[in-house]
């Protein structure tokens, strides 16, 4: 995706542009919407998690619920302990504590994709407000190892983007490593590298 000037980019709505050209537009704008989406009551009023379901091609797309934590933690550890990440998570409890910190953020939003009642893809992030409008920052995005490259990741981003676009968000932002499959995956799905930004780290 060619890098636009900052002025041109911020004067547009990348999510809007993406979904206006996306093949799912016709599907979501048709009467099939009534067959796919159902809005449920909050399964936990304290956590204020609204479950939202979408069934597409044998995959169930919905918002994250606390009941998903254990399975998401197992999937997270499995994915990021292997190539190309090789993160050295000591235990499953360590992963659960990390995910809990993300989930307990007051502006947390999460989405899961299930196949045969098993979680196969997860997107966890948080809402941010700025002068450009509402933004969603993806803290973690992962797909089951054996399903990577099969299109579930793209379908998940389409689902998340559709929800956020309908709720007034203007863009998705995330961090990933350079030179690995994940970077090419995000580029393919409409993200771009912001050459005017850099990540700076100081270790103690």
N, C-alpha and C positions, 0 to 999 in steps of 0.2 A: 504494500500500500504506500503510495508516495506521500512524503511528509508535507503537510500543508504549512503555510505560514501560521504563526501563532494567532494573528488577527483573524484569518479566515477560519481556522479551526474552532476558535472559541465563539465565533459568531454563528456557528452552525450547531446542529444537534446530532452527534455521531450515532446515537442510538436510533433516532428517528430515521436517519439516512440508511442505516443498516436494515431496519425492518421494512422500510418502504421498498427495498430491493430484494428482500429475503423471500425465498420460495414459500415460507410458512405464512406469508401475509394473506394469501387467498384462503388458506385453511382456517386461520384464526378469524377472518372477517366473515366467514360463512356461518350457516346455522349449525355447523358441527360444534361450534363453541358451546352451545347449550348441552351437547352430549358429553363434552369432555370436562368442563369445569364445574366444580361444586364447591361452595363455600360452607365450611363447617364451623360450629361453635368452637371456642377455645378449649383445648384439651387440658389446659392448666392455666387458670385465671391469673395465678401469681406470676407465671413466666410470660404471660401474654403472647403465646405462640399461636398464630392462626394457621391452620393447616389448609392447604390449597392443592387440589389434585388435578392432574392432567394425565390421561392415559393415551399413549401414542405408540403404536407398533409393538405392543407387548411390554413397554416400559412405563412405569408409573413415576411421574414427576410431581413432587410436592415440597412444601416448606418443611424445614427441619423441625423436629420435635425432640424434647428431652429424652424420650424413649429410644431415640436413635443413637444416643451418645456412645454406648458400649460398642455397637457394631461399627460406627464411624471411626472410633479409636482403633479398633482392630485393623480396619481397612487402611487407615492413615499409616500405622506402623508398618504394615505389609508393603505399601507402595513406596514410602520414603526410606525404607531400609535397603532398597535394591537400586540397581542401575537406573538413572545416572546420579542419584542423590547420595546413597550410602550414609544416611543420617544414623548416628549411633544412639538411638533411643534406648535407655537402660531397661525400661519396663513398660508394660501397658498402662500402669497407673500413672507413670510420668506423662504419657501421651494424653491420658484422660484429664489430668490436671491442666495441661496446656490448652486442650480444647475447651475445658470449662471456663478458663479465663477469657477465651474469645466469646463464648456463648453468653457469659454473664455481663458482657458489655451492654449498657443500656441501649445502644444503637445497633446491636447485632441483628443480622439477617442471615438465614441459612436455608439451603435447598438441598434435597437429596433425590437421587434417582434409584428406583428399585426395579429389579427383574426377578420374577418368581419369589417375591417377598424378600429378596436379598438386596442390600444396598450395594450399588456398583459404581456410583459417582456421587461426589459431594462438593458443594460450593459453600464456603463459609466466609462471611465478611461483615462489614459494618457501613452504616450510612454516614455521609459527611455533607455538610452544607458549606458553600462558599459563594464568592461573588459570581461564579459561573452558574450556580444553581445546585441542585441535589446531585450528589455523586455517590457511587457505590464502590468501596475499596474491597477487593477480593483478598482476604487474608490467606485462605487455603483453598485450593482446587485440586481434586485428585480423582482418578478413575482406576478401578480395579486393574491390576497388572495385565491380566490376560485379555482384557477388553479394550486396552489402549490401542488406538489406531483404527478402531472399528466404527467410529462415528458417534459414539455416546457422548464424548466430550463436547462435540459441536452441538449436538441436540440439547445438551444441558445448558450451554451458553445461550442458545436460542430461547430456551424456556426462561432462564433467569433474566435475560434482556427484555423479553416480552413483558414479564411481570413488572420490572423496574420502569420500563418505558410507560406502561399504563399508569404507574404511580408518580410520574412526573420527573423521573431521573433523566439526566442528560448524558451521562457517560459512566463507563466502567474503568477502573484503574487497578493495576496489580504489579507485583514484582516477580521476576523469574530469573533463572541463571541464563547467561549468554551461551550460545553455541550448542545448545542441546535441543532435543525434540520439542520440549515444551515451548521454547521460544518460537520455533517455526510453526507450531500449532496455533499459538496466539496470533502471529502475523497472518496466518491463513484465515483466521476468523475475524479479521478487521481491526486488530490492535496495531499500534505502531510504536516505534522507539522514539521517545522524546529526547532529541539530541541536546536540548537546552537544560536537561536535568541530569544530576549525577547522584549516586548513593554514596554517602560518606559514613564511615564506621570508625570508632575509636575503641580499642580494646584495653582492658585493665589487667 
